[in-house]
Amino acid sequence: MGLHAIFSILVARHAGDGDVVIGMPVANRELPELAPLIGLFTNTLPLRTHVRPGASFIDQLRESRSVMLEAVARQHMPFFELVE
């Protein structure tokens, strides 16, 4: 979460925009019966973060934490459905 917060701040400063979307891959093996299977079950989670110019790093870390926890809670949704 700390690395996501730092990377979001760097991307926002470089792009000049406070609305940053970063993709994060997840293993997508939450069910125990999927653990022994061979294959790639990754899913991409888009993490949309709002970087405010006057916010402290702790505030940005809280924002990243809430965004990441919310995204991981909904990781079972396939990316193509999310895009639609």
Backbone bond lengths (Angstrom), bond angles and torsions (degrees), N, CA, C in turn:
res aa  C-N    CA-C-N  psi(-1)  N-CA   C-N-CA  omega(-1)  CA-C   N-CA-C  phi
1 M - - - 1.450 - - 1.524 110.12 -
2 G 1.312 115.36 -35.57 1.454 118.98 177.07 1.518 112.06 -66.20
3 L 1.341 116.38 -42.50 1.463 119.89 177.69 1.526 111.33 -64.87
4 H 1.326 116.45 -36.98 1.462 119.46 177.54 1.525 110.69 -65.30
5 A 1.319 117.27 -40.77 1.462 121.05 178.88 1.530 110.55 -63.12
6 I 1.334 116.45 -45.52 1.465 120.44 -179.58 1.528 110.37 -64.88
7 F 1.327 116.90 -45.16 1.461 120.55 -178.92 1.529 111.07 -64.75
8 S 1.332 116.80 -38.15 1.470 120.44 178.15 1.528 111.26 -62.89
9 I 1.321 116.09 -41.58 1.472 120.14 178.52 1.524 110.35 -64.56
10 L 1.335 116.68 -43.08 1.470 119.92 179.65 1.529 111.95 -64.28
11 V 1.328 116.81 -43.68 1.464 120.33 179.55 1.528 110.28 -65.75
12 A 1.327 117.39 -41.31 1.467 120.98 179.61 1.532 111.25 -63.03
13 R 1.314 116.64 -41.90 1.466 119.80 179.21 1.517 111.37 -68.06
14 H 1.310 116.70 -40.49 1.459 120.51 -179.19 1.535 111.09 -68.78
15 A 1.331 116.21 -40.27 1.467 120.21 -177.99 1.524 112.77 -81.95
16 G 1.322 116.92 -21.58 1.460 119.90 -178.13 1.514 112.75 77.34
17 D 1.331 116.77 20.02 1.467 122.08 -178.74 1.517 108.49 -133.91
18 G 1.310 117.11 138.70 1.455 121.56 -178.50 1.515 115.01 -85.58
19 D 1.324 117.38 -7.03 1.463 121.88 -179.91 1.528 108.23 -99.97
20 V 1.338 116.61 106.81 1.461 122.09 -172.85 1.522 109.59 -118.78
21 V 1.339 116.64 133.90 1.459 122.18 174.84 1.522 107.74 -120.71
22 I 1.335 115.78 122.22 1.461 122.28 -179.64 1.523 107.71 -122.96
23 G 1.329 116.68 133.73 1.458 121.23 178.49 1.519 111.05 -86.94
24 M 1.342 116.08 137.76 1.457 121.54 179.19 1.530 108.91 -129.17
25 P 1.337 118.24 123.66 1.467 119.26 177.92 1.528 110.71 -78.56
26 V 1.321 116.06 143.80 1.463 121.76 175.36 1.526 108.09 -127.47
27 A 1.333 116.70 154.16 1.460 121.57 -175.01 1.523 112.68 -72.25
28 N 1.328 117.54 -29.32 1.465 122.71 177.05 1.525 112.99 60.14
29 R 1.321 116.55 41.81 1.468 122.02 177.42 1.525 109.64 -123.14
30 E 1.317 116.30 55.44 1.465 119.40 -177.76 1.528 112.63 -76.11
31 L 1.322 118.13 -26.06 1.462 121.29 -179.28 1.527 110.02 -84.48
32 P 1.338 118.49 135.33 1.467 120.97 -177.86 1.531 113.47 -61.49
33 E 1.329 117.47 -30.84 1.466 119.07 -178.88 1.532 112.44 -72.35
34 L 1.342 118.52 -14.00 1.459 121.40 177.33 1.523 112.96 -87.01
35 A 1.324 117.53 -15.87 1.463 121.48 -175.58 1.531 113.41 -59.81
36 P 1.345 120.55 -43.51 1.461 118.52 -177.17 1.532 114.35 -81.28
37 L 1.310 118.67 -7.16 1.461 120.79 -178.13 1.525 111.58 -71.34
38 I 1.326 114.99 147.91 1.457 120.93 177.88 1.523 107.87 -97.92
39 G 1.309 116.01 136.22 1.455 119.74 178.22 1.510 111.48 141.87
40 L 1.291 114.73 171.83 1.448 121.99 -177.83 1.527 109.39 -100.25
41 F 1.312 116.59 115.23 1.462 122.27 -178.51 1.522 111.15 -115.51
42 T 1.305 117.85 33.36 1.461 119.20 -175.65 1.525 111.13 -75.90
43 N 1.297 113.90 151.91 1.449 122.67 176.62 1.527 106.19 -134.97
44 T 1.295 117.78 146.88 1.461 121.49 -179.98 1.519 109.50 -101.04
45 L 1.317 115.32 126.28 1.462 121.05 177.63 1.523 109.09 -103.82
46 P 1.315 118.28 123.56 1.466 119.43 174.43 1.528 109.80 -82.32
47 L 1.304 116.35 126.34 1.466 121.74 179.18 1.524 108.31 -107.77
48 R 1.326 116.16 104.64 1.472 121.02 -178.73 1.520 108.97 -95.19
49 T 1.317 114.85 116.46 1.453 121.65 -176.09 1.520 109.50 -121.06
50 H 1.312 115.66 141.19 1.465 121.79 176.04 1.524 108.15 -104.76
51 V 1.315 115.89 115.55 1.460 121.78 179.29 1.519 108.02 -98.62
52 R 1.329 115.16 115.79 1.463 120.24 178.50 1.525 109.47 -93.26
53 P 1.328 118.03 134.57 1.476 121.16 -174.99 1.527 113.99 -59.31
54 G 1.318 118.99 -38.62 1.457 120.70 -175.84 1.518 114.67 -92.31
55 A 1.319 117.90 2.71 1.469 121.04 -175.80 1.524 110.92 -77.55
56 S 1.321 115.70 148.56 1.463 120.41 176.78 1.530 109.30 -78.57
57 F 1.331 115.53 168.83 1.462 119.63 179.16 1.525 111.10 -65.20
58 I 1.316 117.55 -34.38 1.471 121.40 178.58 1.520 110.10 -63.62
59 D 1.333 117.30 -41.03 1.468 120.72 176.65 1.520 111.04 -63.18
60 Q 1.335 116.15 -41.86 1.465 119.79 178.61 1.519 110.83 -67.29
61 L 1.310 117.46 -35.14 1.462 121.41 177.29 1.528 110.59 -65.84
62 R 1.317 117.45 -39.93 1.474 121.23 175.87 1.530 110.98 -63.40
63 E 1.327 116.58 -41.22 1.469 121.36 177.66 1.529 110.37 -62.02
64 S 1.328 117.08 -45.59 1.463 121.40 179.38 1.522 110.86 -63.86
65 R 1.312 116.53 -39.80 1.463 120.25 179.29 1.518 111.41 -62.18
66 S 1.314 117.28 -46.97 1.461 119.73 -178.46 1.527 111.18 -66.92
67 V 1.340 117.34 -39.00 1.464 120.99 178.65 1.520 110.76 -63.91
68 M 1.326 116.78 -44.78 1.465 120.25 -178.00 1.524 112.15 -68.39
69 L 1.319 117.83 -41.68 1.464 120.23 179.55 1.524 111.29 -65.41
70 E 1.315 116.74 -38.85 1.458 120.66 177.88 1.532 111.11 -66.49
71 A 1.322 116.81 -40.45 1.472 120.59 179.89 1.520 111.33 -67.89
72 V 1.314 118.10 -42.21 1.463 121.49 -179.35 1.527 110.43 -67.44
73 A 1.310 117.46 -31.87 1.465 120.22 177.78 1.523 111.37 -67.17
74 R 1.328 117.00 -23.71 1.469 121.51 -179.50 1.530 112.13 -112.36
75 Q 1.328 117.52 26.84 1.460 120.85 -175.19 1.525 114.23 -70.27
76 H 1.322 118.07 -14.46 1.460 120.65 -178.85 1.528 112.51 -73.43
77 M 1.345 118.29 -15.58 1.464 121.08 -179.94 1.522 109.71 -76.57
78 P 1.323 118.94 124.40 1.468 120.66 178.44 1.529 111.34 -62.81
79 F 1.320 115.03 147.79 1.466 121.47 -175.09 1.528 111.00 -61.59
80 F 1.326 118.00 -41.00 1.470 119.84 -177.38 1.534 111.59 -65.21
81 E 1.339 118.37 -30.76 1.466 120.57 174.55 1.524 110.96 -69.90
82 L 1.308 115.91 -37.35 1.461 120.94 178.98 1.523 110.99 -65.13
83 V 1.328 116.88 -37.84 1.458 121.47 179.60 1.525 110.53 -65.25
84 E 1.344 116.30 -40.11 1.450 120.24 179.77 1.511 110.46 -64.03
